[in-house]
């Protein structure tokens, strides 16, 4: 485990043991370009966050399944951010999940 200067921790997500009501998701990036080709700053977009559930704690909601795509509240705050092999991961409260579906 290495602490990086940008407050993200470099750690293998498979070695993270979650406690409480938490889930670990691999963040899915949204396109920052509109249909017309205009780039939109991430701060101005009011969209829900999305990610693939990598693991969940025993107290996380039953509806949240590992491997499913989770849609989180737009105001959901990551408890911790991880980076591993160029991919972004985040730990969220299980109650922040609004919907789940099968990842495509």
KAWOLIN-V420023 format. One record per residue. N is the residue number from 1. PHI is phi in degrees with one decimal (none if undefined). OMEGA is omega in whole degrees, -180 to 180 (NA if undefined). BURIAL is b if it has 24 or more other C-alpha atoms within 12 Angstrom, else e. Layout:
N:PHI:OMEGA:BURIAL
N:PHI:OMEGA:BURIAL
This chain:
1:none:179:e
2:-127.1:176:e
3:-88.3:178:e
4:-97.0:-177:e
5:-67.6:-178:e
6:-92.1:176:e
7:65.1:172:e
8:-100.5:-180:e
9:-96.9:176:b
10:-89.4:-176:b
11:-154.8:176:b
12:-67.3:-177:e
13:-63.7:179:b
14:-72.8:-180:e
15:-97.9:-179:e
16:-85.7:175:b
17:-104.2:-176:e
18:-84.3:177:b
19:-127.8:-180:e
20:70.1:-179:e
21:-103.8:-175:b
22:-129.2:175:b
23:-133.2:176:b
24:-109.1:-179:b
25:-122.8:170:b
26:-88.7:-174:b
27:-67.8:174:b
28:-100.8:-178:e
29:-86.8:175:e
30:-93.8:176:e
31:-68.0:-179:e
32:-92.5:-179:e
33:-117.8:179:e
34:-75.1:178:e
35:-60.2:180:e
36:-82.4:177:e
37:94.8:-180:e
38:-89.2:177:e
39:-78.8:-177:e
40:-109.7:177:e
41:-60.6:-178:e
42:-59.9:-177:e
43:-64.6:-176:e
44:-89.1:-179:e
45:-82.8:178:e
46:-111.2:-177:e
47:-116.8:176:e
48:-68.4:178:e
49:-87.4:-179:b
50:-129.3:176:b
51:-170.7:177:b
52:-93.7:-179:b
53:-72.4:180:b
54:-91.4:176:b
55:-156.0:180:b
56:-145.0:178:b
57:-78.7:179:b
58:-61.1:-179:e
59:-90.0:178:e
60:-67.6:-179:b
61:-54.9:-179:e
62:-61.3:-177:e
63:-66.7:-179:e
64:-84.8:-177:b
65:-107.3:176:b
66:-64.1:-179:b
67:94.9:-180:e
68:-84.3:174:b
69:-86.5:-179:b
70:-108.9:174:b
71:-107.4:-177:b
72:-106.5:176:b
73:-54.8:180:e
74:-65.6:179:e
75:-97.6:179:e
76:-63.5:-178:e
77:-108.5:178:e
78:-67.8:177:b
79:-72.4:177:b
80:-156.6:177:b
81:-119.6:-180:b
82:-124.0:174:b
83:-133.1:179:b
84:-149.3:179:b
85:50.9:176:e
86:82.1:180:e
87:-104.9:-180:e
88:-100.0:177:b
89:-128.1:178:b
90:-146.9:176:b
91:-105.2:-179:b
92:-121.1:172:b
93:-70.6:-179:b
94:-60.5:-180:b
95:-74.5:179:b
96:-79.9:-179:b
97:-78.1:179:b
98:-94.1:-177:e
99:-155.0:175:b
100:-131.7:178:b
101:-155.7:179:e
102:-79.9:-180:e
103:-69.4:180:e
104:-99.5:NA:e
